[in-house]
Amino acid sequence: MKTTDLMSNSQKKTTWSLQDNKRSEEQRDLFKAMGKSGKRRHTLYVLVGLLILLVFSFLLTQIYKETLETCLTSTFCIDSKDNVILYSLYVFFNILIIIFAIIGAYIVGKKLGNYFKV
């Protein structure tokens, strides 16, 4: 049995084509964009991400049972039990610095890769 014999028994498939103007104007208009484009929500996503990161930094300071103390200067020290909000902000900003360092290293690596055609 040849493959052409098998194909002759199968049903013809309806195709949508632009050739020979097979589609009417109504059928062509079905695929056009309608209305306004969606709003960009990048700022909302960034703010929600920062809020989640802030909550996690607060939870990290609460989970650890021992009192942690950090001195930012020789006269200004904060600890995790007395200054809960300040210490949470300290952890939050440290995490942000790490995230920005990773993003910066990615951007520099990508530019160096494009420069050297790697």
C-alpha positions in Angstrom: 0.0 0.0 0.0 1.4 3.4 -0.9 1.2 6.4 1.3 -0.7 8.3 -1.4 -3.5 5.7 -1.1 -3.8 6.4 2.7 -3.9 10.2 2.1 -6.7 10.0 -0.5 -9.1 8.4 2.1 -8.5 11.1 4.7 -10.7 14.2 5.0 -9.5 17.4 3.6 -8.4 19.9 6.3 -9.8 23.4 6.2 -7.0 25.9 5.9 -7.0 29.6 6.4 -4.9 31.2 3.8 -4.2 34.7 2.5 -3.7 33.2 -1.0 -6.3 34.1 -3.6 -8.3 36.1 -1.0 -10.0 33.1 0.5 -10.9 34.9 3.7 -13.5 37.6 3.9 -12.9 40.9 5.6 -14.8 39.8 8.7 -12.6 36.7 9.0 -9.5 38.8 8.7 -10.7 41.2 11.3 -11.1 38.4 13.9 -7.3 38.4 14.4 -6.8 42.1 14.7 -6.0 43.6 18.1 -9.0 45.0 19.9 -9.1 47.8 22.4 -6.3 49.2 24.4 -3.1 47.3 25.2 -2.7 46.0 28.7 -1.3 48.3 31.4 2.3 47.7 32.3 2.6 46.6 35.8 6.3 46.5 36.2 6.3 49.0 39.1 3.5 47.1 40.9 5.6 43.8 40.6 8.7 45.6 41.8 6.9 47.1 44.8 5.2 43.7 45.7 8.6 42.0 45.4 10.2 44.6 47.7 7.4 44.2 50.2 7.8 40.4 50.2 11.5 40.8 50.7 10.9 43.2 53.6 8.5 40.8 55.3 11.1 38.0 54.9 13.8 40.1 56.4 11.6 40.8 59.4 10.8 37.1 59.7 14.4 36.2 59.5 15.2 38.4 62.5 12.2 36.9 64.4 13.1 33.3 63.7 16.6 33.5 65.1 16.4 33.1 68.9 19.7 34.8 69.9 20.2 38.5 70.0 22.3 39.8 67.1 24.1 43.0 67.4 25.6 45.1 64.6 27.5 48.3 64.9 27.2 50.6 61.9 29.5 53.2 63.4 31.6 53.2 66.6 28.8 54.9 68.4 25.6 53.6 66.7 24.8 49.9 67.3 21.5 48.1 66.7 20.4 44.7 68.0 17.7 42.3 66.8 15.6 42.4 70.0 15.5 46.0 71.0 15.5 47.6 67.5 13.4 45.1 65.6 12.5 47.5 62.7 15.9 48.9 62.3 17.6 45.5 62.3 15.0 44.2 59.8 15.8 47.2 57.5 19.5 46.4 57.9 18.9 42.8 56.8 16.6 44.0 54.0 19.2 46.4 52.6 21.9 43.8 52.8 19.8 41.4 50.8 19.1 44.2 48.3 22.8 44.9 47.9 23.4 41.2 47.2 20.6 41.1 44.6 21.9 44.3 42.9 25.4 42.8 42.9 24.2 39.6 41.1 22.2 41.7 38.6 25.3 43.9 38.0 27.6 40.9 37.5 25.1 39.4 35.0 25.0 42.7 33.0 28.7 43.1 33.0 29.2 39.4 32.0 26.7 39.7 29.2 28.4 42.8 27.8 31.8 41.2 28.1 30.5 38.1 26.4 29.1 40.2 23.5 32.4 42.1 23.3 34.5 39.0 23.0 31.8 37.1 21.0 31.6 34.2 23.4 
